[in-house]
């Protein structure tokens, strides 16, 4: 009876010691979190193993992740896998359908990605772009003649238009001098002429009698304008002036007038015609609706087919720039020991309990053997 009690006692003590020892060993992986000092003497085994070696652990974890887990080859294989590409196509198609079904305007969509006042900024950019282009073109042609800067076909067409221009001028002249306004203009001119001649003008008026001088002049002016020789003369004059203009340098032309007002009006006209604010107020769905079927059916699969290999080929360079090992090391070092312990226990709590239980089993087995030996030889 005494031997049986001894065996049971030693088995119990051995199991308790084994379980407690393993439990303490597991806890000493993390605890204590900080070194414990008694005066100037530091208590051995403080801090725990992981707090003491956290820097080395962070370095090793970073290297392991960068060299064996999150490698360029593994990411490239994942990106190149047909299943992943199918999932990417389906995801982008669903997102595109949602975008096309949305009522958001282009302006609202841009503001959602923190592009504020897109219409105003676009108008400002366009204003600056027009001014830069105008100044660049102006500077490049300052020493060129009009003939050198204009295409040859333009100058030829203009020369061919000269007879039409002179005919138009003469027709307008005939219409004007045939009208009441033209008649009044002739009367004023003749009155001014006669007034300048004094008595001679009065005598001339007496000779004409009841007929006014403008009544005599008006038909002659119209007759002169209708004369074929007048048109030939005007054609020649216009052609000569056009040739002179073609030989002008742009520097001389710009020196004769200020182009700032013209540029400002031109910019305002172009921006007004483009009506940029109304463009940004249009719904995205309205803008993309004509391209919906082609975008979903053709564009997105083509984008994935070409985009993923391109992205995969850039993975090594991106990974090198990211310094994955440093990121993991910094993240591990930033964890508190309490958080790190909680993470490890969440992952391996069951296994750690089994280790504690195994320590109890081994301790109990050792106690059993000791109890038998003591019982037999005691």
Secondary structure, 3 states (H helix, E strand, C coil): CHHHHHHHHHHHHHHHHHHHHHHHHHHCCCCCCCCCEECCEECCCCCCHHHHCHHHHHHHHHHHHHHHHCCHHHHHHHHHCHHHHHHHHHHHHHHHHHHHHCCCEHHHHHHHCCCCCHHHHHHHHHHHHHHHHHHHHHHHCCCCEHHHHCCHHHHHHHHHHHHHHHHHHHHHHHHHHHCHHHHHHHHHHHHHHHHHHCHHHHHHHHHHCCCCHHHHHHHHHHHHHHCHHHHHHHHHHHHHHHHHHHCCEHHHHHHHCCCHHHHHHHHHHHHHHHCHHHHHCCEHHHHHHHHHHHHHHHHHHHHHHHHHHHHHHCHHHHHHHHCHHHHHHHHHHHCCHHHHHHHHHHHHHHHHHHHHHHHHHHHHHHHHHHHHHHHHHC
